[in-house]
């Protein structure tokens, strides 16, 4: 039986992203990773929310954007992106 190709990431998926990032005073770029929910896909990048509200109603009623953390990662730096769920 043929192996199924990996699922393409979609907004709302939980993903593991391995990407190259700059590193101040380093000899070269370094590999980093982030695991979280994909909150946006643009032409140039992915936005991954790694700490955030589960319920949209809680986000709206709390009104505190400091309670969420996300990272925007340029697609050209992504070494791999795997959908976890």
Helices and strands as residue ranges (DSSP letters): E 14-21, E 30-41, E 45-51, H 56-62, G 65-67, E 69-74, G 75-77, E 78-83
